[in-house]
Amino acid sequence: MALWIFVVFLVSLAFAIPITMSMVMGALTPLVLSGTGSIQQLIANSFSGSDTTPILAVPLFILGGVLMAEGGISRRLFNFFAYFVGNLTGGLPCAVILTCLFYGAISGSGPATTAAVGSMTIPFLVDMGYDKTWSAGMVATAGGLGVIIPPSIPFVLYSLATGVSTGSLFLAGVLPGILIGFFMMAYAIVYCKRKGEDKERIKEKVTELRSKGFLKLFKESFWALLSPVVVLGGIYSGVVTPTEAACISVFYSLFVSLLIYKSFTVKEIIPFLKNAVKTYAPLCFVLAFAIAFGRVLALAKAPVLIENFILNNFSSSISVLTGIVVIFLLLGMVMDTGPAIVILSPILLPAVQSMGVNPVHFGVIMVCCLSIGLATPPFGLDLFVAGTLSDLPPMKVAGKAMPFIYAFGIALFIVTYIPWFSLVLL
């Protein structure tokens, strides 16, 4: 029965049926084939699975990211990093990647990071003489850091699906996110050395930025730099839960944007709320039915079957992780991060735990693999965001994103096989 559920689900996806309906069709398979279960049970599981406090963190982090993007926080972060590294070889691209790292600690979302940072930095990089397609590819890949650096919406979903501590997952994502960013910056520097840069134009711009003086720049950037400290500091100190921290991020972004930077007015907030709802509403339905779909698979004993298969066919945790990484990388190309995590994590976690893999480490591997999918064709969401911002076809952006994805993959290899990077801060 578990196999039939998966077959119906995958065939539905192959026929371009929306993922929500594909999960509903898969969940109804036992009812059709054997008469077990009911539509009422499916609806009840969908509502009960979504009726949890941790899931509130998802729309709140989305709203906080929208408000901070509109409040100009990404621009101030970029100016701060460009001040220090702008004159170095590959300095401005590195400043973009650093901005994505820092902004990921605010938004928790890959597409939100790509949109907020890319809308400002892609035109700027083109004006500085960098190739437009290359710039878009870099931002599309670096945007994936938004789901690894805490607070991360996928980590919240993994915690919701498996019961693993959200705070532990947030801590575990810090070093892998920094490591991935480091490898991406290393490639950007090599690229700029090989292709060359318009040093005169870059120097002129950085000189203009530095003419303000460090103190004035720091004063302008202070509240933007403080935002992840406020959000993450509350979580790690134990003062607030991740859900409460998500609420704080909304009020903090409102406070900074309305009273400090004065980048928008109270009247303009309603459209931002609408944008956040439009972003979360489809995800809300997907998550609801993904939870129901996962429960049907659990009743069909899919986790037990997979655990037995892994124990009987793999001799070490390294071989198991290798196979799972390949599967996740392929899934990331065709499946959205949220549903993949909610459906697969409770099924696979018991099996990898039986092989001695730490559940927090497994969560980091899963999120890192799926975050690469945000920038890989054919359905990488960050590619479409970056393509829209740069007025380029997503597949053209994907071609220039590939070297950054390779750099991402090297870091993923290290994170996968050296658990220390995920667990040392716990």
N, C-alpha and C positions, 0 to 999 in steps of 0.2 A: 504493500500500500504506500509506503514511504517513497518507493521508486516511482510509482504512478503519479503521486503528488508532484514530484519534481519534474517528471516528463510533461505533465499538463502545463505546469508553470513555464517551463522553458520553451515549449512549442508555442504557447500563447505569446511569449515575448518575441519569438522568431517571426510571428505573423503581425508584428508591430502593434499588438494590443497593449494599451497603457499598463504600466507595471502594477498599478492598484488593482485593476480588473484581472490581470494575470494571476495575482496572488489570491483574489477571491475565487477564481476558477480552480486554482490548485487546492484551496482550502475546502471547496465543495466536492472534490473528487471522492472522498470516502462516502459521502452521502449518495452520490450517483452510483458508485460501483457496489457498495455493500449495504447501503441504507443506514449506516451509522452516522450520528451527528444530526444537526439541523441548521437551518438558516438562522433561527433564533439564537442558537449557540454561537454561531459566527459573529453575529451582531453584538451579543453580550461580551464575547472575548475581545472584540475590537474596542468597545467602550471601556471595559474594565482595564485593559492594557494601557489605554491612554490616560486613564484617570489616576495619575500619580504625580506627586509633587516634583520629583526631579525633572520631569519632561517640561515643566514650566520654564526651566532655564533656557531651553532652545529658542522660543519666540522672544524672550527677553534679551538674550545675547544678539539675536538678529536685529531687534529694534535699537539696541545700544550701538551696534555697528553702523546702522543707517544714520543715526543721529550724529555719530562722530565723523562719518564721512562727509555729511553735509556741513558739519561744523568746521571743516578745514583742518582737522587734526593731522591727517596724513601729510598735508603740505608742510606743516610745521615740523613734523618728524623728519621728513626728507631734507629740509633746509638745515636742520641740526646736524644730521649725519654728513651731508655734503660739505658743511663747513670744515670738517676734520679731514675727510678723505677725497674731496673733490679734485684736488690737484695731482693726486697720485694716478699712476697708470691703471685704468679701469675703475677709477675712484667713483665716478658718478653711477655706473651700473652697480657697483658694490653698495652704494648708498641706497639704491632702489631695493636691493635684496634685504639690506638691514631694515629699511622701512617696512617691508613686508613682514619680516620677523617681528618687529615691534608692534605693527598694526595687528598681526595675528594674535598678540596678547591682549587685544581689545575686542576684536570682532568675533573670534572663534569660528570663522567661516572662510573657506577658500574663495568662493566667488565674490564675497563681500570684500575680501582683501584685494583681489585682483581688480575689482571695479574701483575701489577707493584710491588705491595707489596708482593703478594704471591710467585712470582718467587725468591725473595730474602729471605723471612722470613720462608717459609715452610721448606726448607732444613736446615735452621739455627735452627728452633725449634726441628726438628727431631734429629739433632746433639746434642742438649741440653737435649735429653731424653724424649721429649714429644711425645705422640702418633701421628703418621703421619696422620691418618684419622681424628682425632680430630682437629689437626692443620689446615688441609685443610677445614674442616667444618667451623671453626672459621673464616678463611680468606674469604670463600665464602659468609658468612653472613655479615661480617664486610664490605665487598666490596660494599654492598648495601648502605652504608653510603655515597658513592661517588655520589649518585643521590639525596641526601637530603641536604648535606652540600653544600652551594653555592661556586662557580657557578655550577649550575645543568642544564644539558641538558634537562631533563624532565620539569623543571620549564620554560625553554625557550619555549618548545613546548606547554605547558599549556598556557603561555602568548600569543603565536602565535594563538592558537585556540580560546581564550576567550577575548583577549584584556586587561587582567589584567596586571598591571605593573610588568615587570620582576624584577626591583629593589626591589619592595615590596615583591615579592615572595622569592628573595634571602635572604632578611633580615628575613623573616618569617621562613626560613628553618634552621637558625642557632641553636636556642635553642632546637627544636625537634631533630636535628641531635646529639647534645651533650647529650641530655637525653637518646636517644637510645644507644649511645656509652657507657654511664654510666652503664646502665642496663646490657649490654653485658659484660662489665668489671667485674661487680659484680658477674655474673655467672662464669666467668673465674677464679676469685679468689676462689669462693666456690669449684669449680672443683679441682683446684690445692691443696686446703687444704685437700680435701677428698682423692685424688689419690696420693698426694705426688709429690715431684720434686727432681731432682738430684741437690741438693743444692751445692755440691762441684764443679761440672762442671759449673754450672751457675755462682757461685762466681768467679771461675777462669776466665771466659770469661768477666764478668763485670769488674773485676780488671784489666784485660788487656785493656779494653776500657777506664777505668778511668786513666790508667797510662799515657795516652796522656795529661791529664790535661784538665780542663774545657775550658780554653781560646782557646786551639788548637782545641778542638772539636767544640766549638761555631763558631770559624773562618771557619771550614770546613762546618758547617751546616748553616751558616748565610744566604747564598743566597737561599738555599732551604726553610728556614723558612720565608724569605722575599717574596717569590713568591705569596702566597695568599694575603699578604698585598698589593702588587703592583696591583694585579688583582682586588680584592674586594674593596680596598681603592679608586681606581679610580671611581668605580661604585657608592659607597655610598657617596662619596664627590660630586658627580654630574659632575665631570670633563669629564668622558667618558660614553658612553652608554654600555650596556652589549655586544653588537656586537663589539664595538671598544675595549672593555676590552679583548674579546676573541682574537682579533688580537694582542693586546699587549702581551698576554700570549705566543703566538707563538714566537714573537721576543725576549721576555725575556728569554724563555727557550733556544733559539738559542744562545743568548748572554752568559748565564751562562754556558751552556754545551760546547760551542766552546772556549770561552775566559777565563772563570774562572776555571771550573773543567777539561776542555780539555778531556772530556770523549769520544768524537768522532770527526771526521774531516769533512770538507765540502763535501768531496767525498762520505761520508756515509749517507748524508742527503737524497739522492734520494730514497733509499729503505724505509726510514721512511715515505717519502711522499707517496710512493706506499701503505704502510700499512694503512696509514690514509685514502687514497682513497678507498681501499678495505673495510675498516670498514664503511665508510659513504655511499658509492654508493648504497648498498642494502637498507639502511635506507632512502636514498633520494627518491627512487622510492616508498617505503612504505608510506612515508609522503605525497608525491604528490597525490597518489591515496586515501590516508586516508582523505585528505582535500576534494577531489572531492566526496568521499563517504559520508562525513559529510554534504556536501551541498545538496546532493540528499535527505538525511534523513530530512534535514531542509525543503526542498520543499514539502516533504511528511508529514510535520507537526508533525514529531516525537517528537521534544521538547515540543510542546503544549500538545500532548497526554500524555507524561510522566508527565508533570507538573500537568495536571488535575488528573491523576491517583494518584500521591503522595498527592495532596491536599485533595482528596476524601477519601483516605484510611489511612493516617497517621495524628496523632493529634499533634505531637510535632517534633521539629528538632532533638531531641535525637533519637527517633524511626527511623526517616529518615536516619540519619547518621549511625545508627546500621545496617540497611539494606544495605546501600551503601558500608559500610566497608566489609561486608560479600561478596557482589558481587565482589568488587575489589580484595579481597584476592583470590577468586576463579578464576577470570580472570587472575590474575598475574601468576597462575600456568600454563596457557595454551597460553597466549597471550603476545607479546612483549610490553614493557612499552610505547614506542613511539606511535604506532598505537592506543593503548588503550586510551591514553590521547587525541590524536587529534580527535578520533572518538567520545568518550563519554563525554568529558568535556563540549563542547558547547551544548550537548543535556541535560545533567543533571544540569548544572549550573543554568539556569532559575528556575528550580523546587526547588532546595535547597535555592536559594536566596529568593524565595517567602515564605520559612519557616523561614527566618531570619538568615541563615547561611552566614557568610562573605565569599566572593569569594576567598580571599587570604587563609583563613583557609581551605576552601574546597580543594584548590589546594595542600596544604601541606598534608592533609589527603590522597588525591588521590595518590600523589607521594610516600608517606610512605607505603601505602598498596601495591602498585605495586612494590616497591623496595624489599619488602619481597618476592615477586614472583620470583625475580632474584635468590633466594637461595632455592626455593621450587620445588620438582619434579612435573610433569615429564620433564618440559622444562626450568627449571631455568638456565639461561645462565651462571651465576657465578659458578654454580655447575660443569658445563662442563669445564670452565676455570680452576677452582681449581683442578678438577679431572685430567686434562691434565698435570698440573704442578706437581702433586704428583704421577702421574702414577697409579691412582685409578679409579674404576668405579664411575661415577657421583652419582648413587643411593647409593653407600656405603658412599660417602661423605655426602649425604643428611641425612643419619641416625644420624651422629655425629653433623650435623648442627642444628638438631631439637631443642635441648635445647637453643641454641643461638636465634633461631627463636621465641621460647616462651618468652625469655627475651625481644626481639624486640617487640613482641605482647603486653607485659605489658606496655611498653613505648608508643606504638601506642594507647592503650586504654586511657592513660592519655592525650596524644596530641589531640585525637578526642573529648573528652568530656570536656577538659579545654582549650578553645580557647586562653587563656592568653599566653600559650607557643608559639603560632604562631604569635600573634598580638602585644605583648608587645614592640617589638623593632620598630614597624612602627611609 
